Amino acid sequence: MFSRERNERRRRLLSVLVRRMAKDRKPRPKALGDLIDVLFALTSFPFFSQLTAAGRTAQAAGDLIQGLATDAVRRAMKQEMPVSAD
């Protein structure tokens, strides 16, 4: 149960961070939801554990996760809502 509560807090925190990053941009709502899901997966211990299972160092795994997260953020922030012609 503790783990589930911790995961829910982590998801809420990621949601707040993603929405702050998107504040001045107009990304599609689906892109924001997808980004939250991707960052949630990337920041999980099982994901980290899989990356280090075959001998990759913690530093190398962290660097890989950081790069993947950066790519996910860039991709999501490029998916802007269309501007309506008034």
GIUR-V520298 format. One record per residue. N is the residue number from 1. PHI is phi in degrees with one decimal (999 if undefined). OMEGA is omega in whole degrees, 0 to 359 (NA if undefined). Layout:
BEGIN
n: <N;N>
phi: <PHI;PHI>
omega: <OMEGA;OMEGA>
END
This chain:
BEGIN
n: <1;2;3;4;5;6;7;8;9;10;11;12;13;14;15;16;17;18;19;20;21;22;23;24;25;26;27;28;29;30;31;32;33;34;35;36;37;38;39;40;41;42;43;44;45;46;47;48;49;50;51;52;53;54;55;56;57;58;59;60;61;62;63;64;65;66;67;68;69;70;71;72;73;74;75;76;77;78;79;80;81;82;83;84;85;86>
phi: <999;-55.8;-63.8;-64.4;-63.6;-63.6;-64.6;-64.5;-64.3;-63.3;-64.3;-63.2;-61.7;-61.8;-61.3;-62.8;-62.4;-64.1;-66.4;-66.4;-63.5;-90.8;-52.3;-91.6;-108.5;-126.8;-69.4;-64.6;-55.6;-63.7;-63.5;-66.1;-61.7;-63.8;-62.9;-59.2;-62.8;-65.6;-64.7;-61.1;-66.7;-63.9;-95.5;-84.3;-64.2;-57.5;-64.8;-58.7;-61.0;-63.1;-69.7;-95.9;-62.0;-95.2;103.5;-66.3;-71.5;-60.2;-62.6;-64.5;-64.2;-62.3;-63.2;-64.6;-62.2;-61.7;-64.2;-63.9;-64.3;-60.8;-61.7;-64.5;-65.3;-58.3;-62.5;-65.4;-73.9;-82.1;-86.1;-84.9;-68.6;-66.3;-84.2;-79.0;-91.0;-90.1>
omega: <179;181;180;178;178;178;178;177;180;179;178;178;178;178;178;181;181;180;176;179;185;187;183;177;179;180;178;178;179;179;178;179;178;180;178;179;181;180;177;179;182;183;179;177;179;178;178;181;178;181;181;185;183;176;177;181;177;179;180;178;178;178;179;179;179;178;178;179;178;178;180;179;180;181;182;183;177;183;185;175;176;179;181;177;180;NA>
END
